[in-house]
Amino acid sequence: MPDTAAGLVAELGKLLAPLEQSLQTADGMSALFTELGLPLPAEVRTEPQVVAAAAAAATAISQVPPLTAALVVAIAAGDEVAVAAALAQLAPKATDAFQKTFDVASKVKAAFESIPGLAAELAEIVADAWLSRAPKTVAARWLTERGLNAP
């Protein structure tokens, strides 16, 4: 079990590196969203709130891999106290990173909605795409906050 847990934690750290890099620049963010099926027009990828949210997410994400590495070492050593300490450090940083990444999606959605002349149908497509890719609990919370029913 320790090998499996350590492997999973190590992969989490590796998984976040490309996301961090993508969020560091407007071009990287544009490529990321294009890969997800939602190309970003210039007015969205350069919108100040989108840029700020992406920078905050990249910074938050950058704090996770060193903490996952510490957890991997603790798991491999079989040191339960060190595992607990590493988890206590990792959990809030990982939560923050995922929340800030979700904030990027929210800011992108808001930027799309603020484009003059954006057809209501396109706005609905953007909202549906965003909601379909968001974790179910996050999407449900977002809908609830807006007085809408979660699926």
Secondary structure by P-SEA (a helix, b strand, c coil): caaaaaaaaaaaaaaaaaaaaaaccaaaaaaaaaaacccccccccccaaaaaaaaaaaaaaaacaaaaaaaaaaaaaccaaaaaaaaaaaaaaaaaaaaaaaaaaaaaaaaaaacccccaaaaaaaaaaaaaaccaaaaaaaaaaaccccc
